[in-house]
């Protein structure tokens, strides 16, 4: 039975996206506490994030529009979110507060795109999870790129309501990566 390219390639991209979720989940976490959320979007749900990115756009040729077009072109969008409000209790001060207790007492404030402050160790955990996920895509030759703007679109849509930061990773399997040399 012949297996045709484009349809099977799209299925494989989604399988790799699932492997990326595992890579993010099993990435090392500070004190072993896992506050990472993951999600895969395809089809209409993925395109809804692109539409939200267009709404944020200020001009038809800005970076928001460029990245929204890339999200529309991709097969799947992996989202990695961080439940940032719970610090680890290290009192390192990198969040801008003297102690974790003071950070919690001040509460969350909505910034331009995300809510903060965020525990730096949790932010590092998210960075390691993102690196593990894109490494997995790269190992399987799936084009990808980390998109801050796709995460903002997903955050504004409240796709991961417990996450205070979300980052998107669009995935594609094409003859030339749509995410670089744009």
TORKOL-390089 format. One record per residue: residue in three letters; x, y, z of N, C-alpha, C in turn; chain; residue number from 1. Coordinates in steps of 0.2 Angstrom, whole numbers. Layout:
N
residu:ALA&n.east:X&n.north:Y&n.up:Z&ca.east:X&ca.north:Y&ca.up:Z&c.east:X&c.north:Y&c.up:Z&chaine:A&num:NUM
...
//
This chain:
182
residu:UNK&n.east:4&n.north:-6&n.up:0&ca.east:0&ca.north:0&ca.up:0&c.east:4&c.north:6&c.up:0&chaine:A&num:1
residu:UNK&n.east:4&n.north:11&n.up:-5&ca.east:8&ca.north:17&ca.up:-5&c.east:6&c.north:21&c.up:1&chaine:A&num:2
residu:UNK&n.east:11&n.north:25&n.up:3&ca.east:10&ca.north:30&ca.up:8&c.east:12&c.north:36&c.up:5&chaine:A&num:3
residu:UNK&n.east:8&n.north:41&n.up:4&ca.east:9&ca.north:47&ca.up:1&c.east:12&c.north:52&c.up:6&chaine:A&num:4
residu:UNK&n.east:16&n.north:57&n.up:3&ca.east:20&ca.north:62&ca.up:7&c.east:16&c.north:66&c.up:11&chaine:A&num:5
residu:UNK&n.east:13&n.north:71&n.up:9&ca.east:10&ca.north:77&ca.up:13&c.east:6&c.north:75&c.up:18&chaine:A&num:6
residu:UNK&n.east:1&n.north:70&n.up:17&ca.east:-3&ca.north:68&ca.up:23&c.east:0&c.north:64&c.up:28&chaine:A&num:7
residu:UNK&n.east:5&n.north:60&n.up:26&ca.east:9&ca.north:56&ca.up:32&c.east:14&c.north:61&c.up:35&chaine:A&num:8
residu:UNK&n.east:17&n.north:65&n.up:31&ca.east:21&ca.north:70&ca.up:34&c.east:18&c.north:74&c.up:40&chaine:A&num:9
residu:UNK&n.east:11&n.north:76&n.up:38&ca.east:8&ca.north:80&ca.up:43&c.east:6&c.north:76&c.up:50&chaine:A&num:10
residu:UNK&n.east:4&n.north:70&n.up:48&ca.east:3&ca.north:65&ca.up:54&c.east:10&c.north:64&c.up:58&chaine:A&num:11
residu:UNK&n.east:15&n.north:64&n.up:55&ca.east:22&ca.north:63&ca.up:58&c.east:24&c.north:69&c.up:62&chaine:A&num:12
residu:UNK&n.east:22&n.north:75&n.up:60&ca.east:23&ca.north:81&ca.up:63&c.east:20&c.north:81&c.up:70&chaine:A&num:13
residu:UNK&n.east:13&n.north:79&n.up:70&ca.east:9&ca.north:79&ca.up:76&c.east:12&c.north:74&c.up:81&chaine:A&num:14
residu:UNK&n.east:15&n.north:68&n.up:78&ca.east:18&ca.north:63&ca.up:82&c.east:24&c.north:66&c.up:86&chaine:A&num:15
residu:UNK&n.east:28&n.north:70&n.up:82&ca.east:34&ca.north:73&ca.up:85&c.east:32&c.north:78&c.up:90&chaine:A&num:16
residu:UNK&n.east:26&n.north:82&n.up:89&ca.east:24&ca.north:87&ca.up:94&c.east:22&c.north:83&c.up:100&chaine:A&num:17
residu:UNK&n.east:19&n.north:77&n.up:100&ca.east:18&ca.north:73&ca.up:106&c.east:24&c.north:71&c.up:110&chaine:A&num:18
residu:UNK&n.east:30&n.north:70&n.up:106&ca.east:36&ca.north:68&ca.up:109&c.east:39&c.north:74&c.up:112&chaine:A&num:19
residu:UNK&n.east:38&n.north:80&n.up:109&ca.east:40&ca.north:87&ca.up:112&c.east:37&c.north:88&c.up:119&chaine:A&num:20
residu:UNK&n.east:30&n.north:86&n.up:119&ca.east:27&ca.north:87&ca.up:126&c.east:31&c.north:83&c.up:131&chaine:A&num:21
residu:UNK&n.east:32&n.north:77&n.up:129&ca.east:36&ca.north:72&ca.up:134&c.east:43&c.north:75&c.up:136&chaine:A&num:22
residu:UNK&n.east:46&n.north:78&n.up:131&ca.east:53&ca.north:81&ca.up:132&c.east:52&c.north:87&c.up:137&chaine:A&num:23
residu:UNK&n.east:47&n.north:91&n.up:136&ca.east:46&ca.north:96&ca.up:141&c.east:44&c.north:94&c.up:148&chaine:A&num:24
residu:UNK&n.east:40&n.north:89&n.up:148&ca.east:38&ca.north:86&ca.up:154&c.east:44&c.north:83&c.up:158&chaine:A&num:25
residu:UNK&n.east:48&n.north:80&n.up:155&ca.east:53&ca.north:76&ca.up:158&c.east:60&c.north:80&c.up:159&chaine:A&num:26
residu:UNK&n.east:60&n.north:86&n.up:157&ca.east:66&ca.north:91&ca.up:157&c.east:67&c.north:92&c.up:165&chaine:A&num:27
residu:UNK&n.east:73&n.north:93&n.up:167&ca.east:74&ca.north:94&ca.up:174&c.east:71&c.north:100&c.up:177&chaine:A&num:28
residu:UNK&n.east:68&n.north:100&n.up:183&ca.east:65&ca.north:106&ca.up:186&c.east:68&c.north:107&c.up:193&chaine:A&num:29
residu:UNK&n.east:68&n.north:114&n.up:195&ca.east:71&ca.north:116&ca.up:201&c.east:67&c.north:112&c.up:207&chaine:A&num:30
residu:UNK&n.east:71&n.north:109&n.up:211&ca.east:68&ca.north:106&ca.up:217&c.east:63&c.north:100&c.up:215&chaine:A&num:31
residu:UNK&n.east:63&n.north:98&n.up:209&ca.east:59&ca.north:93&ca.up:206&c.east:52&c.north:95&c.up:206&chaine:A&num:32
residu:UNK&n.east:50&n.north:101&n.up:206&ca.east:43&ca.north:104&ca.up:206&c.east:41&c.north:106&c.up:199&chaine:A&num:33
residu:UNK&n.east:36&n.north:102&n.up:196&ca.east:34&ca.north:103&ca.up:189&c.east:28&c.north:108&c.up:189&chaine:A&num:34
residu:UNK&n.east:30&n.north:114&n.up:186&ca.east:24&ca.north:119&ca.up:185&c.east:24&c.north:121&c.up:178&chaine:A&num:35
residu:UNK&n.east:25&n.north:116&n.up:173&ca.east:25&ca.north:117&ca.up:166&c.east:18&c.north:114&c.up:164&chaine:A&num:36
residu:UNK&n.east:15&n.north:118&n.up:159&ca.east:9&ca.north:115&ca.up:156&c.east:11&c.north:115&c.up:148&chaine:A&num:37
residu:UNK&n.east:8&n.north:110&n.up:145&ca.east:9&ca.north:109&ca.up:138&c.east:2&c.north:108&c.up:134&chaine:A&num:38
residu:UNK&n.east:3&n.north:109&n.up:128&ca.east:-3&ca.north:108&ca.up:123&c.east:-1&c.north:108&c.up:116&chaine:A&num:39
residu:UNK&n.east:-5&n.north:105&n.up:112&ca.east:-4&ca.north:105&ca.up:105&c.east:-10&c.north:108&c.up:102&chaine:A&num:40
residu:UNK&n.east:-9&n.north:112&n.up:97&ca.east:-15&ca.north:115&ca.up:93&c.east:-14&c.north:113&c.up:86&chaine:A&num:41
residu:UNK&n.east:-19&n.north:112&n.up:82&ca.east:-19&ca.north:111&ca.up:75&c.east:-26&c.north:114&c.up:72&chaine:A&num:42
residu:UNK&n.east:-26&n.north:114&n.up:66&ca.east:-32&ca.north:116&ca.up:63&c.east:-35&c.north:123&c.up:65&chaine:A&num:43
residu:UNK&n.east:-41&n.north:123&n.up:66&ca.east:-45&ca.north:129&ca.up:68&c.east:-42&c.north:132&c.up:74&chaine:A&num:44
residu:UNK&n.east:-40&n.north:128&n.up:79&ca.east:-38&ca.north:131&ca.up:86&c.east:-31&c.north:134&c.up:85&chaine:A&num:45
residu:UNK&n.east:-27&n.north:131&n.up:80&ca.east:-20&ca.north:134&ca.up:79&c.east:-21&c.north:141&c.up:75&chaine:A&num:46
residu:UNK&n.east:-26&n.north:141&n.up:70&ca.east:-27&ca.north:147&ca.up:66&c.east:-30&c.north:152&c.up:71&chaine:A&num:47
residu:UNK&n.east:-34&n.north:151&n.up:76&ca.east:-37&ca.north:156&ca.up:80&c.east:-31&c.north:159&c.up:84&chaine:A&num:48
residu:UNK&n.east:-26&n.north:156&n.up:86&ca.east:-20&ca.north:159&ca.up:89&c.east:-17&c.north:164&c.up:84&chaine:A&num:49
residu:UNK&n.east:-17&n.north:162&n.up:77&ca.east:-14&ca.north:167&ca.up:72&c.east:-19&c.north:173&c.up:72&chaine:A&num:50
residu:UNK&n.east:-25&n.north:172&n.up:72&ca.east:-30&ca.north:178&ca.up:71&c.east:-29&c.north:182&c.up:77&chaine:A&num:51
residu:UNK&n.east:-28&n.north:180&n.up:83&ca.east:-27&ca.north:184&ca.up:89&c.east:-20&c.north:188&c.up:88&chaine:A&num:52
residu:UNK&n.east:-15&n.north:185&n.up:85&ca.east:-9&ca.north:188&ca.up:84&c.east:-10&c.north:194&c.up:79&chaine:A&num:53
residu:UNK&n.east:-14&n.north:193&n.up:74&ca.east:-16&ca.north:198&ca.up:69&c.east:-19&c.north:204&c.up:73&chaine:A&num:54
residu:UNK&n.east:-23&n.north:203&n.up:78&ca.east:-27&ca.north:208&ca.up:82&c.east:-22&c.north:212&c.up:85&chaine:A&num:55
residu:UNK&n.east:-16&n.north:209&n.up:88&ca.east:-11&ca.north:213&ca.up:92&c.east:-7&c.north:217&c.up:87&chaine:A&num:56
residu:UNK&n.east:-7&n.north:215&n.up:81&ca.east:-2&ca.north:218&ca.up:76&c.east:-4&c.north:226&c.up:75&chaine:A&num:57
residu:UNK&n.east:1&n.north:230&n.up:74&ca.east:0&ca.north:237&ca.up:73&c.east:0&c.north:239&c.up:66&chaine:A&num:58
residu:UNK&n.east:4&n.north:235&n.up:62&ca.east:4&ca.north:237&ca.up:55&c.east:5&c.north:230&c.up:51&chaine:A&num:59
residu:UNK&n.east:3&n.north:230&n.up:44&ca.east:3&ca.north:224&ca.up:40&c.east:10&c.north:221&c.up:39&chaine:A&num:60
residu:UNK&n.east:15&n.north:225&n.up:41&ca.east:22&ca.north:222&ca.up:39&c.east:26&c.north:222&c.up:46&chaine:A&num:61
residu:UNK&n.east:23&n.north:222&n.up:52&ca.east:27&ca.north:221&ca.up:58&c.east:28&c.north:214&c.up:59&chaine:A&num:62
residu:UNK&n.east:32&n.north:213&n.up:65&ca.east:34&ca.north:206&ca.up:67&c.east:28&c.north:202&c.up:69&chaine:A&num:63
residu:UNK&n.east:22&n.north:205&n.up:72&ca.east:17&ca.north:201&ca.up:74&c.east:13&c.north:198&c.up:68&chaine:A&num:64
residu:UNK&n.east:13&n.north:202&n.up:62&ca.east:10&ca.north:199&ca.up:56&c.east:14&c.north:194&c.up:53&chaine:A&num:65
residu:UNK&n.east:20&n.north:195&n.up:53&ca.east:25&ca.north:190&ca.up:50&c.east:24&c.north:183&c.up:54&chaine:A&num:66
residu:UNK&n.east:24&n.north:184&n.up:61&ca.east:24&ca.north:177&ca.up:65&c.east:17&c.north:174&c.up:64&chaine:A&num:67
residu:UNK&n.east:12&n.north:178&n.up:64&ca.east:5&ca.north:176&ca.up:63&c.east:4&c.north:172&c.up:56&chaine:A&num:68
residu:UNK&n.east:7&n.north:174&n.up:51&ca.east:7&ca.north:171&ca.up:45&c.east:11&c.north:164&c.up:45&chaine:A&num:69
residu:UNK&n.east:17&n.north:164&n.up:49&ca.east:20&ca.north:158&ca.up:50&c.east:16&c.north:153&c.up:54&chaine:A&num:70
residu:UNK&n.east:12&n.north:155&n.up:59&ca.east:8&ca.north:151&ca.up:63&c.east:2&c.north:148&c.up:58&chaine:A&num:71
residu:UNK&n.east:0&n.north:152&n.up:54&ca.east:-5&ca.north:149&ca.up:49&c.east:-2&c.north:144&c.up:45&chaine:A&num:72
residu:UNK&n.east:4&n.north:145&n.up:43&ca.east:7&ca.north:140&ca.up:38&c.east:9&c.north:133&c.up:42&chaine:A&num:73
residu:UNK&n.east:10&n.north:133&n.up:48&ca.east:13&ca.north:127&ca.up:51&c.east:7&c.north:122&c.up:52&chaine:A&num:74
residu:UNK&n.east:10&n.north:116&n.up:53&ca.east:5&ca.north:110&ca.up:54&c.east:2&c.north:110&c.up:61&chaine:A&num:75
residu:UNK&n.east:7&n.north:111&n.up:66&ca.east:5&ca.north:111&ca.up:73&c.east:8&c.north:116&c.up:77&chaine:A&num:76
residu:UNK&n.east:5&n.north:118&n.up:82&ca.east:8&ca.north:123&ca.up:87&c.east:8&c.north:120&c.up:94&chaine:A&num:77
residu:UNK&n.east:15&n.north:119&n.up:96&ca.east:16&ca.north:117&ca.up:103&c.east:16&c.north:123&c.up:108&chaine:A&num:78
residu:UNK&n.east:12&n.north:123&n.up:113&ca.east:12&ca.north:128&ca.up:118&c.east:15&c.north:125&c.up:124&chaine:A&num:79
residu:UNK&n.east:20&n.north:129&n.up:127&ca.east:23&ca.north:127&ca.up:134&c.east:21&c.north:133&c.up:138&chaine:A&num:80
residu:UNK&n.east:18&n.north:132&n.up:144&ca.east:16&ca.north:137&ca.up:148&c.east:19&c.north:136&c.up:155&chaine:A&num:81
residu:UNK&n.east:19&n.north:141&n.up:159&ca.east:22&ca.north:141&ca.up:166&c.east:17&c.north:144&c.up:171&chaine:A&num:82
residu:UNK&n.east:16&n.north:139&n.up:176&ca.east:12&ca.north:142&ca.up:182&c.east:17&c.north:145&c.up:186&chaine:A&num:83
residu:UNK&n.east:18&n.north:152&n.up:185&ca.east:23&ca.north:156&ca.up:189&c.east:22&c.north:158&c.up:195&chaine:A&num:84
residu:UNK&n.east:16&n.north:158&n.up:198&ca.east:14&ca.north:162&ca.up:204&c.east:18&c.north:158&c.up:210&chaine:A&num:85
residu:UNK&n.east:19&n.north:152&n.up:210&ca.east:22&ca.north:149&ca.up:216&c.east:30&c.north:148&c.up:216&chaine:A&num:86
residu:UNK&n.east:33&n.north:153&n.up:220&ca.east:40&ca.north:152&ca.up:220&c.east:42&c.north:146&c.up:224&chaine:A&num:87
residu:UNK&n.east:49&n.north:144&n.up:223&ca.east:52&ca.north:138&ca.up:226&c.east:54&c.north:139&c.up:233&chaine:A&num:88
residu:UNK&n.east:54&n.north:145&n.up:236&ca.east:56&ca.north:147&ca.up:243&c.east:64&c.north:147&c.up:244&chaine:A&num:89
residu:UNK&n.east:67&n.north:149&n.up:238&ca.east:74&ca.north:150&ca.up:239&c.east:77&c.north:157&c.up:241&chaine:A&num:90
residu:UNK&n.east:72&n.north:162&n.up:241&ca.east:73&ca.north:169&ca.up:243&c.east:79&c.north:171&c.up:240&chaine:A&num:91
residu:UNK&n.east:80&n.north:170&n.up:233&ca.east:86&ca.north:173&ca.up:229&c.east:86&c.north:180&c.up:228&chaine:A&num:92
residu:UNK&n.east:80&n.north:183&n.up:227&ca.east:79&ca.north:190&ca.up:226&c.east:78&c.north:191&c.up:218&chaine:A&num:93
residu:UNK&n.east:79&n.north:186&n.up:214&ca.east:80&ca.north:188&ca.up:207&c.east:73&c.north:190&c.up:204&chaine:A&num:94
residu:UNK&n.east:67&n.north:189&n.up:207&ca.east:61&ca.north:191&ca.up:205&c.east:60&c.north:199&c.up:207&chaine:A&num:95
residu:UNK&n.east:64&n.north:202&n.up:210&ca.east:64&ca.north:209&ca.up:212&c.east:61&c.north:210&c.up:219&chaine:A&num:96
residu:UNK&n.east:60&n.north:204&n.up:223&ca.east:58&ca.north:205&ca.up:230&c.east:63&c.north:202&c.up:234&chaine:A&num:97
residu:UNK&n.east:64&n.north:204&n.up:240&ca.east:69&ca.north:201&ca.up:245&c.east:68&c.north:194&c.up:247&chaine:A&num:98
residu:UNK&n.east:61&n.north:192&n.up:247&ca.east:60&ca.north:185&ca.up:249&c.east:54&c.north:183&c.up:245&chaine:A&num:99
residu:UNK&n.east:53&n.north:176&n.up:244&ca.east:48&ca.north:173&ca.up:241&c.east:41&c.north:175&c.up:244&chaine:A&num:100
residu:UNK&n.east:41&n.north:176&n.up:251&ca.east:35&ca.north:178&ca.up:254&c.east:33&c.north:185&c.up:252&chaine:A&num:101
residu:UNK&n.east:37&n.north:189&n.up:251&ca.east:36&ca.north:196&ca.up:249&c.east:33&c.north:196&c.up:242&chaine:A&num:102
residu:UNK&n.east:36&n.north:192&n.up:238&ca.east:33&ca.north:192&ca.up:231&c.east:26&c.north:189&c.up:231&chaine:A&num:103
residu:UNK&n.east:25&n.north:184&n.up:235&ca.east:18&ca.north:181&ca.up:235&c.east:13&c.north:187&c.up:239&chaine:A&num:104
residu:UNK&n.east:15&n.north:190&n.up:244&ca.east:11&ca.north:195&ca.up:247&c.east:9&c.north:201&c.up:242&chaine:A&num:105
residu:UNK&n.east:14&n.north:203&n.up:238&ca.east:12&ca.north:208&ca.up:233&c.east:7&c.north:206&c.up:228&chaine:A&num:106
residu:UNK&n.east:7&n.north:200&n.up:226&ca.east:2&ca.north:197&ca.up:221&c.east:4&c.north:198&c.up:214&chaine:A&num:107
residu:UNK&n.east:1&n.north:195&n.up:210&ca.east:2&ca.north:196&ca.up:202&c.east:0&c.north:202&c.up:200&chaine:A&num:108
residu:UNK&n.east:3&n.north:205&n.up:195&ca.east:2&ca.north:211&ca.up:191&c.east:2&c.north:209&c.up:184&chaine:A&num:109
residu:UNK&n.east:-3&n.north:211&n.up:180&ca.east:-3&ca.north:210&ca.up:173&c.east:1&c.north:215&c.up:170&chaine:A&num:110
residu:UNK&n.east:6&n.north:213&n.up:166&ca.east:11&ca.north:217&ca.up:162&c.east:8&c.north:218&c.up:155&chaine:A&num:111
residu:UNK&n.east:12&n.north:221&n.up:151&ca.east:9&ca.north:222&ca.up:144&c.east:7&c.north:215&c.up:141&chaine:A&num:112
residu:UNK&n.east:11&n.north:210&n.up:141&ca.east:9&ca.north:204&ca.up:138&c.east:8&c.north:198&c.up:143&chaine:A&num:113
residu:UNK&n.east:12&n.north:197&n.up:149&ca.east:11&ca.north:192&ca.up:153&c.east:10&c.north:195&c.up:160&chaine:A&num:114
residu:UNK&n.east:9&n.north:190&n.up:165&ca.east:8&ca.north:192&ca.up:172&c.east:15&c.north:191&c.up:176&chaine:A&num:115
residu:UNK&n.east:16&n.north:195&n.up:181&ca.east:22&ca.north:194&ca.up:184&c.east:22&c.north:197&c.up:191&chaine:A&num:116
residu:UNK&n.east:27&n.north:196&n.up:196&ca.east:33&ca.north:193&ca.up:194&c.east:33&c.north:186&c.up:194&chaine:A&num:117
residu:UNK&n.east:39&n.north:183&n.up:191&ca.east:39&ca.north:176&ca.up:190&c.east:46&c.north:174&c.up:194&chaine:A&num:118
residu:UNK&n.east:45&n.north:168&n.up:197&ca.east:51&ca.north:165&ca.up:201&c.east:56&c.north:164&c.up:195&chaine:A&num:119
residu:UNK&n.east:62&n.north:166&n.up:196&ca.east:68&ca.north:165&ca.up:191&c.east:69&c.north:158&c.up:190&chaine:A&num:120
residu:UNK&n.east:69&n.north:154&n.up:195&ca.east:70&ca.north:147&ca.up:195&c.east:65&c.north:143&c.up:190&chaine:A&num:121
residu:UNK&n.east:58&n.north:145&n.up:191&ca.east:53&ca.north:143&ca.up:187&c.east:54&c.north:145&c.up:180&chaine:A&num:122
residu:UNK&n.east:56&n.north:151&n.up:179&ca.east:58&ca.north:154&ca.up:172&c.east:63&c.north:150&c.up:169&chaine:A&num:123
residu:UNK&n.east:68&n.north:148&n.up:173&ca.east:74&ca.north:144&ca.up:170&c.east:71&c.north:137&c.up:168&chaine:A&num:124
residu:UNK&n.east:66&n.north:134&n.up:173&ca.east:63&ca.north:128&ca.up:171&c.east:60&c.north:128&c.up:164&chaine:A&num:125
residu:UNK&n.east:56&n.north:133&n.up:163&ca.east:53&ca.north:134&ca.up:157&c.east:58&c.north:134&c.up:151&chaine:A&num:126
residu:UNK&n.east:63&n.north:138&n.up:152&ca.east:68&ca.north:138&ca.up:147&c.east:71&c.north:131&c.up:145&chaine:A&num:127
residu:UNK&n.east:72&n.north:127&n.up:150&ca.east:75&ca.north:121&ca.up:149&c.east:70&c.north:116&c.up:146&chaine:A&num:128
residu:UNK&n.east:63&n.north:117&n.up:148&ca.east:58&ca.north:113&ca.up:144&c.east:57&c.north:115&c.up:137&chaine:A&num:129
residu:UNK&n.east:58&n.north:121&n.up:136&ca.east:58&ca.north:124&ca.up:129&c.east:64&c.north:121&c.up:125&chaine:A&num:130
residu:UNK&n.east:69&n.north:121&n.up:128&ca.east:75&ca.north:118&ca.up:124&c.east:75&c.north:111&c.up:123&chaine:A&num:131
residu:UNK&n.east:72&n.north:107&n.up:128&ca.east:71&ca.north:100&ca.up:127&c.east:66&c.north:99&c.up:121&chaine:A&num:132
residu:UNK&n.east:61&n.north:103&n.up:121&ca.east:56&ca.north:102&ca.up:116&c.east:58&c.north:103&c.up:109&chaine:A&num:133
residu:UNK&n.east:62&n.north:109&n.up:108&ca.east:64&ca.north:110&ca.up:101&c.east:70&c.north:105&c.up:99&chaine:A&num:134
residu:UNK&n.east:74&n.north:103&n.up:104&ca.east:79&ca.north:98&ca.up:103&c.east:76&c.north:92&c.up:100&chaine:A&num:135
residu:UNK&n.east:70&n.north:90&n.up:103&ca.east:66&ca.north:84&ca.up:100&c.east:64&c.north:85&c.up:93&chaine:A&num:136
residu:UNK&n.east:61&n.north:91&n.up:92&ca.east:59&ca.north:92&ca.up:85&c.east:65&c.north:92&c.up:80&chaine:A&num:137
residu:UNK&n.east:71&n.north:95&n.up:82&ca.east:77&ca.north:95&ca.up:78&c.east:79&c.north:88&c.up:77&chaine:A&num:138
residu:UNK&n.east:79&n.north:84&n.up:82&ca.east:82&ca.north:77&ca.up:81&c.east:77&c.north:73&c.up:75&chaine:A&num:139
residu:UNK&n.east:71&n.north:75&n.up:75&ca.east:67&ca.north:72&ca.up:70&c.east:66&c.north:76&c.up:64&chaine:A&num:140
residu:UNK&n.east:70&n.north:81&n.up:63&ca.east:70&ca.north:85&ca.up:57&c.east:64&c.north:89&c.up:55&chaine:A&num:141
residu:UNK&n.east:60&n.north:91&n.up:61&ca.east:54&ca.north:95&ca.up:60&c.east:56&c.north:102&c.up:61&chaine:A&num:142
residu:UNK&n.east:54&n.north:106&n.up:56&ca.east:56&ca.north:113&ca.up:56&c.east:52&c.north:116&c.up:62&chaine:A&num:143
residu:UNK&n.east:56&n.north:121&n.up:66&ca.east:53&ca.north:124&ca.up:72&c.east:56&c.north:130&c.up:74&chaine:A&num:144
residu:UNK&n.east:53&n.north:134&n.up:78&ca.east:56&ca.north:140&ca.up:81&c.east:52&c.north:142&c.up:87&chaine:A&num:145
residu:UNK&n.east:55&n.north:145&n.up:92&ca.east:52&ca.north:147&ca.up:98&c.east:49&c.north:154&c.up:96&chaine:A&num:146
residu:UNK&n.east:42&n.north:155&n.up:97&ca.east:39&ca.north:161&ca.up:96&c.east:36&c.north:164&c.up:102&chaine:A&num:147
residu:UNK&n.east:38&n.north:169&n.up:104&ca.east:36&ca.north:173&ca.up:110&c.east:29&c.north:175&c.up:108&chaine:A&num:148
residu:UNK&n.east:28&n.north:178&n.up:102&ca.east:22&ca.north:181&ca.up:100&c.east:16&c.north:176&c.up:100&chaine:A&num:149
residu:UNK&n.east:17&n.north:170&n.up:97&ca.east:12&ca.north:165&ca.up:97&c.east:10&c.north:163&c.up:104&chaine:A&num:150
residu:UNK&n.east:14&n.north:163&n.up:109&ca.east:13&ca.north:162&ca.up:116&c.east:8&c.north:168&c.up:119&chaine:A&num:151
residu:UNK&n.east:10&n.north:174&n.up:117&ca.east:6&ca.north:180&ca.up:119&c.east:-2&c.north:179&c.up:116&chaine:A&num:152
residu:UNK&n.east:-2&n.north:177&n.up:110&ca.east:-9&ca.north:176&ca.up:107&c.east:-13&c.north:170&c.up:111&chaine:A&num:153
residu:UNK&n.east:-9&n.north:165&n.up:113&ca.east:-13&ca.north:159&ca.up:117&c.east:-14&c.north:162&c.up:124&chaine:A&num:154
residu:UNK&n.east:-10&n.north:166&n.up:127&ca.east:-11&ca.north:169&ca.up:133&c.east:-17&c.north:173&c.up:133&chaine:A&num:155
residu:UNK&n.east:-18&n.north:177&n.up:128&ca.east:-23&ca.north:182&ca.up:128&c.east:-30&c.north:178&c.up:127&chaine:A&num:156
residu:UNK&n.east:-30&n.north:172&n.up:124&ca.east:-35&ca.north:168&ca.up:123&c.east:-37&c.north:164&c.up:129&chaine:A&num:157
residu:UNK&n.east:-33&n.north:164&n.up:134&ca.east:-34&ca.north:160&ca.up:140&c.east:-34&c.north:153&c.up:139&chaine:A&num:158
residu:UNK&n.east:-30&n.north:150&n.up:134&ca.east:-29&ca.north:143&ca.up:132&c.east:-26&c.north:139&c.up:138&chaine:A&num:159
residu:UNK&n.east:-22&n.north:142&n.up:142&ca.east:-19&ca.north:139&ca.up:148&c.east:-20&c.north:143&c.up:154&chaine:A&num:160
residu:UNK&n.east:-26&n.north:143&n.up:157&ca.east:-28&ca.north:148&ca.up:162&c.east:-24&c.north:148&c.up:168&chaine:A&num:161
residu:UNK&n.east:-20&n.north:143&n.up:169&ca.east:-16&ca.north:143&ca.up:175&c.east:-9&c.north:145&c.up:174&chaine:A&num:162
residu:UNK&n.east:-7&n.north:146&n.up:167&ca.east:0&ca.north:149&ca.up:165&c.east:0&c.north:156&c.up:165&chaine:A&num:163
residu:UNK&n.east:5&n.north:159&n.up:168&ca.east:6&ca.north:166&ca.up:168&c.east:11&c.north:168&c.up:162&chaine:A&num:164
residu:UNK&n.east:14&n.north:164&n.up:159&ca.east:18&ca.north:165&ca.up:153&c.east:17&c.north:159&c.up:149&chaine:A&num:165
residu:UNK&n.east:16&n.north:160&n.up:142&ca.east:16&ca.north:154&ca.up:137&c.east:20&c.north:156&c.up:131&chaine:A&num:166
residu:UNK&n.east:24&n.north:151&n.up:129&ca.east:28&ca.north:152&ca.up:123&c.east:25&c.north:147&c.up:118&chaine:A&num:167
residu:UNK&n.east:25&n.north:149&n.up:111&ca.east:23&ca.north:144&ca.up:106&c.east:29&c.north:142&c.up:102&chaine:A&num:168
residu:UNK&n.east:28&n.north:136&n.up:99&ca.east:33&ca.north:133&ca.up:95&c.east:29&c.north:130&c.up:89&chaine:A&num:169
residu:UNK&n.east:29&n.north:134&n.up:83&ca.east:26&ca.north:131&ca.up:77&c.east:30&c.north:126&c.up:74&chaine:A&num:170
residu:UNK&n.east:27&n.north:121&n.up:71&ca.east:30&ca.north:115&ca.up:68&c.east:28&c.north:114&c.up:61&chaine:A&num:171
residu:UNK&n.east:33&n.north:112&n.up:56&ca.east:32&ca.north:111&ca.up:49&c.east:37&c.north:106&c.up:46&chaine:A&num:172
residu:UNK&n.east:35&n.north:103&n.up:41&ca.east:39&ca.north:99&ca.up:37&c.east:39&c.north:100&c.up:30&chaine:A&num:173
residu:UNK&n.east:43&n.north:105&n.up:28&ca.east:42&ca.north:108&ca.up:21&c.east:49&c.north:107&c.up:18&chaine:A&num:174
residu:UNK&n.east:50&n.north:109&n.up:12&ca.east:56&ca.north:109&ca.up:8&c.east:61&c.north:114&c.up:11&chaine:A&num:175
residu:UNK&n.east:58&n.north:119&n.up:14&ca.east:62&ca.north:125&ca.up:17&c.east:59&c.north:127&c.up:23&chaine:A&num:176
residu:UNK&n.east:62&n.north:128&n.up:28&ca.east:59&ca.north:130&ca.up:34&c.east:55&c.north:137&c.up:33&chaine:A&num:177
residu:UNK&n.east:49&n.north:138&n.up:35&ca.east:46&ca.north:144&ca.up:34&c.east:47&c.north:149&c.up:40&chaine:A&num:178
residu:UNK&n.east:51&n.north:146&n.up:45&ca.east:52&ca.north:150&ca.up:51&c.east:59&c.north:154&c.up:51&chaine:A&num:179
residu:UNK&n.east:63&n.north:153&n.up:46&ca.east:69&ca.north:156&ca.up:46&c.east:70&c.north:159&c.up:39&chaine:A&num:180
residu:UNK&n.east:74&n.north:164&n.up:38&ca.east:75&ca.north:167&ca.up:32&c.east:68&c.north:170&c.up:29&chaine:A&num:181
residu:UNK&n.east:64&n.north:173&n.up:33&ca.east:57&ca.north:175&ca.up:31&c.east:58&c.north:182&c.up:28&chaine:A&num:182
//
